[in-house]
Amino acid sequence: MADMTTDTTIETMTLGDLQAMRPDDCNQLPFGVIGLDRSGIAQLYNATESRMAGLSPDKVIGSDFFGAVAQCMNNYLVAQRFEDEAELDTIIPYVLTLRMRPTPVRMRLLASPSAPLRYILIAR
């Protein structure tokens, strides 16, 4: 994997890049990355997202992400999209509200039937 720099954005990251990335590389990205399995259990939670959200990876990984960690995303804009759309690559403006002041962000939702994880990329 090429060295990830601050030039890497949620727009330039691909599903293939995410799948090939080592955990250390993912932790160097300048935006949050959350990887969920098909049942919504968090399998990946990078250092940037941990720092920005104030949640440690050991509290998030292995948890029902939409049910126990990020209830503010458990709606038709985010969680339901992963249920309804097998192939997903979209960027949405969003406001995070759980455990923090309302925080405007841009989120990219990525999913493919061939990918073991579904991803949420968060740029603040």
N, C-alpha and C positions, 0 to 999 in steps of 0.2 A: 504494500500500500504506500502510495506517495505520502510525503510529509504533509500533514494537514496544517494549514496556516490560518491566520485571521481572515484571509481572502475566501475561505470556504464558507458558504452561506447555506441556509435551508433551501434556497433555489438551486444551487449547484450540486448539492448532494444527491446521489442516486440510490435507489434500493440496492443495486449491486455493490456500490461503495460501502453501504452500511453492513451488508452481509459479509463482506470480505474483511471488514475492519477488526483489528485486535482491540481488546478492551482498553489498553493504554492509549491507543490512537483515538478512540471514541472519547476518552476523558479529556483530550486536548482540544476538542472542537469548541468553537466559541459560542455554541448554542446548546440548548438542552436536547437530549436524545432519550426517549423512552421506548423500549422494545417490549411488546406484549405478545404472548402466545395466543392461539386461537380461542382460548377460554378467558382471555382478559387478565391473565396472571403476568405481572411484571417480571421480565427476565433480564432486562437491561435498564440501567438508570445511571446516566453518566455524571461525572463530577460537576460539570457546569450546571446541570439541572439541580443536582443536590445542593449546590451552593446557593443558587438563585431561589429555590423553593424552601430551603431550610430543612430539608428532609434527608436523612442519611440513607445511603443505598441499602444498608441492612434492614431498615424499616420498610423499604418499598419493594425490593426484590423478593419474589415469592408471594406477594400480596395480590388480592383482587384489586386491580388498579382503579377501576371506575367505582367499585362498591365500597372500598375501604380507604383508598388513598386520595383520589381526586374526584370526589363526588360532584364538584363543580363542572366536570366534563361528562358526567353521566346523563347525556341528553341527546336529542336528535342531531345536533350539530357535530358531535364528536363520536361518542360511544356507538350510537345507532348507525352511523355511517359505516363503521367497521362491520356491523352485522348485515347491513343492506347491500354493500358494494364489495364484491370479491376483489375487484381491481380498483385501486384508489390511489390517486396522486393529485392532491388539491391543497391549496394554501387558503386559509381562512383568517380573517381578523377575529380576535377573541379577547375576552376579558376574564382573567383568572381571578377568582374571589375567595378561594378556600385558604384559610390560615394566613391571609395577608390582605393588605389594602387592595382594592380593585386595581389590577395590573393589566394594561393593554398589551397584547402580544400578537405575533403572527405565528400561526401553527400550520405545519405541513403534515398532512396525513398520508401515509404510504402503506399500501398493502397489495399483495399479489397472491393468487392461489399457489404459486410455486415457492413462495417465501415462507419460511417457518415462523417468522415474527412479523408483526405489524408495527409500524413505527409512528411516533408522534415527535416531530421536531419543533422546538419552541424557541423563537427569537424574541428577546425582550428589547 
